[in-house]
Amino acid sequence: MTTPTPSPVPSQPPPQVQPQPQAATTTPPAARPRPLPPFGQEVPGYGRSCLFCGSVPAVQATVRGHQGMVVMMRFLKVRAPFCRRCGIAKHREMVSDSLVQGWWSPASMLFNPLTLLVNLFQRWKISRLAEPVPGAPGTPADPGRPILLRPTALGLLIPVILIGGGWLLLHNDPEYAEVGDCVHSNGEVLFPDVSVVDCGSAKAEFEVVGRFDNTTDTGGCAAYPRTVATLRAERGSSKYVLCLARNDNT
């Protein structure tokens, strides 16, 4: 009797383990500063940005300038939100120009100083701002040198020269001579060049002993016995006569 031999059982391959997909991990990019809105627009937490560079903080201000043009004048102004640097730069620019251009009409002698005074308050508002926050869409202006360190600061001498020169011209003009003043004449008969001088000066040839306004008639000088010469002049609607005697002080 034969014993059956069991047939070999084929070996089963080990089960395959499918890898489970893992959740992708991403590294957040480095935080970048959010660009500020364009020039002159609202920025949350700051108000409006600078109109010229877009920086914050900014303040609304009006910087003024003045130009005198003999018989006319120009009033200039820039009204905008300024950051500290752009505001100081614009203030220095307009004040420097006004120091040179703002004196050249009679009325400008009044309006230009007023313009400079008003600008001082605007400059104070701007100077109180902190330095611009980085990240603006534009570059803040370079304020440049202080006003008094610029060549245009010499413009402060212009009104002194103009007023002083005008005073000298009027002071020496015989049209404004009064009784007791002394005058000098170049001796010409047809077109005498007469000027008022100090009575103690060697040029003080004549003393004004009488004056008549609104006339060119010299007959009234007969009332002054010391009269040796007369001066009559007519400039537009202005007419006058001076009665002149020898100056005894020279």
C-alpha positions in Angstrom: 0.0 0.0 0.0 1.5 3.2 -1.1 1.2 6.5 0.9 0.3 9.4 -1.2 2.8 12.3 -1.1 1.3 15.7 -0.6 2.0 18.0 -3.4 3.9 21.2 -2.4 1.8 24.3 -1.8 3.0 27.1 -4.0 4.3 30.0 -1.8 2.2 33.2 -1.8 4.1 36.4 -2.5 4.1 38.8 0.4 1.4 41.4 0.3 2.3 44.7 -1.4 1.9 47.7 0.8 0.8 50.7 -1.2 2.4 53.9 0.1 -0.2 56.3 1.4 0.0 59.8 -0.2 1.3 62.3 2.3 -0.1 65.8 2.6 2.2 68.3 0.8 3.9 70.7 3.1 4.7 74.1 1.9 6.9 76.8 3.5 5.2 80.2 3.5 7.3 82.7 1.6 9.0 85.4 3.6 6.6 88.2 4.5 7.0 91.2 2.2 6.1 94.7 3.2 2.8 95.6 1.5 3.4 98.5 -0.8 1.7 101.7 0.1 -1.1 103.1 -2.1 -0.2 105.6 -4.8 0.6 109.2 -4.2 -1.9 111.3 -2.2 -4.3 108.5 -1.4 -5.7 107.2 1.9 -3.5 104.8 3.9 -5.2 102.9 6.7 -3.9 104.2 10.0 -2.1 107.1 8.5 -4.5 109.2 6.5 -3.5 110.5 3.1 0.0 109.9 1.8 2.4 112.5 0.4 1.3 113.8 -3.0 4.9 113.9 -4.2 6.4 110.5 -3.1 3.5 108.6 -1.5 5.2 108.4 1.9 3.4 108.5 5.3 2.9 110.2 7.6 1.8 113.3 5.8 0.0 116.5 6.7 -2.1 118.9 4.6 -0.2 122.2 4.2 -0.1 125.2 1.9 3.3 126.5 0.9 3.2 130.0 -0.7 5.5 132.1 -2.9 5.4 135.7 -4.2 6.7 137.4 -7.3 6.8 141.1 -7.8 6.9 142.4 -11.5 7.2 146.2 -11.3 3.5 147.0 -11.7 2.0 143.5 -11.2 2.3 140.7 -8.7 1.9 136.9 -8.7 0.7 134.9 -5.7 1.9 131.3 -5.8 0.9 128.4 -3.7 1.2 124.6 -3.5 -1.5 122.9 -1.4 -1.1 119.2 -0.8 -0.4 116.5 1.7 3.3 116.6 2.4 5.6 114.2 4.1 8.3 115.7 6.2 11.1 115.7 3.6 9.0 116.7 0.6 7.4 119.5 2.7 10.7 120.9 3.9 12.1 120.8 0.4 9.1 122.6 -1.1 9.2 125.2 1.6 12.8 125.9 1.2 12.4 126.1 -2.6 9.5 128.6 -2.6 10.9 130.8 0.2 14.3 131.0 -1.5 12.7 132.0 -4.8 10.5 134.6 -3.0 13.6 136.2 -1.3 14.9 137.0 -4.8 11.8 137.5 -6.9 9.3 138.9 -4.3 10.4 142.5 -3.9 10.0 144.0 -7.4 6.8 146.0 -7.1 5.7 148.7 -4.6 2.9 146.5 -3.1 5.3 143.5 -2.9 7.2 145.3 -0.2 4.1 144.5 2.0 2.9 141.2 0.5 6.2 139.4 0.3 7.0 139.7 4.1 3.4 138.5 4.8 4.0 135.5 2.6 7.2 134.6 4.4 5.4 134.9 7.8 2.5 132.7 6.7 5.0 130.1 5.5 6.5 129.9 9.0 3.3 128.3 10.4 3.1 125.8 7.5 6.7 124.9 8.0 6.0 124.3 11.7 3.2 121.9 10.8 5.5 120.0 8.4 8.4 119.9 10.8 6.3 118.1 13.5 6.0 115.0 11.3 8.1 111.9 11.8 10.5 110.7 9.1 8.8 108.9 6.2 8.0 105.2 6.7 10.0 103.0 4.3 8.2 101.3 1.4 6.7 104.3 -0.3 6.1 104.0 -4.1 8.4 107.1 -4.6 11.5 108.6 -3.1 11.1 111.5 -0.7 12.7 114.7 -1.8 16.1 115.9 -0.6 15.4 119.1 1.5 18.8 120.5 0.5 20.6 123.2 2.4 18.8 125.5 4.9 17.5 128.7 3.5 20.0 130.9 5.3 22.9 128.9 3.9 21.8 129.4 0.3 23.0 132.2 -2.0 19.3 133.3 -2.3 19.5 134.4 1.4 21.2 137.5 0.1 17.7 138.5 -1.1 17.0 139.7 2.4 19.2 142.7 1.6 17.1 143.6 -1.5 14.4 145.5 0.5 17.0 147.2 2.6 18.8 148.4 -0.6 15.6 149.5 -2.3 14.1 151.3 0.7 17.5 152.9 1.6 18.1 153.9 -2.0 14.5 155.3 -2.3 14.9 157.2 0.9 18.2 158.8 -0.3 16.6 159.7 -3.6 13.6 161.3 -1.9 15.8 162.9 0.7 17.9 164.6 -1.9 15.1 165.5 -4.3 14.4 169.3 -4.1 10.7 168.5 -4.6 10.7 167.5 -0.9 12.8 170.4 0.3 11.5 172.5 3.2 12.3 175.9 4.5 15.7 175.7 6.3 17.1 172.9 4.1 20.1 173.6 1.9 20.7 172.7 -1.7 23.5 172.4 -4.2 23.2 173.4 -7.9 25.6 172.5 -10.7 25.3 176.1 -12.0 23.6 175.2 -15.3 20.9 177.7 -16.2 18.6 175.8 -18.5 18.6 172.4 -16.8 20.0 172.9 -13.3 20.8 169.8 -11.3 19.7 170.7 -7.8 19.9 168.4 -4.8 19.3 168.7 -1.1 22.5 168.5 0.9 23.6 168.9 4.5 23.8 172.6 5.5 27.2 172.0 7.0 28.6 170.5 3.7 30.9 172.5 1.4 28.4 171.9 -1.3 25.6 173.7 0.5 25.5 176.8 -1.6 21.9 177.9 -1.0 19.4 177.8 1.9 15.7 177.5 1.2 14.1 180.6 2.7 10.7 180.2 1.1 8.5 177.6 -0.7 5.3 177.9 -2.8 3.4 174.8 -3.9 1.0 174.4 -6.9 2.5 177.3 -8.8 5.5 178.2 -10.9 5.2 181.9 -10.3 8.4 183.1 -8.6 6.9 186.6 -7.7 6.2 185.5 -4.1 9.9 185.2 -3.4 10.1 189.0 -3.3 8.7 188.7 0.2 12.1 187.2 1.2 14.8 189.9 1.0 17.6 187.4 1.2 16.5 185.6 -2.0 19.3 185.6 -4.6 17.9 182.8 -6.8 14.7 180.8 -7.4 13.9 177.3 -8.4 10.7 176.5 -10.1 9.7 173.0 -11.2 6.8 171.2 -12.7 6.4 167.4 -12.8 3.1 166.2 -14.0 0.6 167.7 -11.6 3.2 168.7 -9.1 4.4 172.3 -9.2 6.5 174.3 -6.8 8.8 177.2 -6.3 11.8 177.5 -4.0 13.2 180.8 -2.8 17.0 180.5 -2.3 19.4 182.6 -0.3 23.1 182.3 0.2 24.0 179.7 2.8 25.8 181.6 5.6 27.0 178.4 7.3 29.7 177.7 4.6 
